[in-house]
Amino acid sequence: ALAVRAVVGLVLGLTLVSVTCSTVSIAHLLRGSWVAYLAGAVFDLAWLAVLGMSYLVRYRPGRRVTVDRVG
């Protein structure tokens, strides 16, 4: 149980770092204004939503096709 918690914590931490780096990178590509950071955050939130949906339907091939098209 402890190993599973450690792995889940590691994955969540790495995902947070990835999302943060992605948001900052997108913002810098868009000249770094607050609107650019907002656009980067919206993109990353959409990516996280699709990631969550694909996890929820991972054993339902019909639904998975729809999620893969969206993402």
Secondary structure by P-SEA (a helix, b strand, c coil): caaaaaaaaaaaaaaaaaaaaaaaaaaaaacccaaaaaaaaaaaaaaaaaaaaaaaacccaaaaaaaaaac
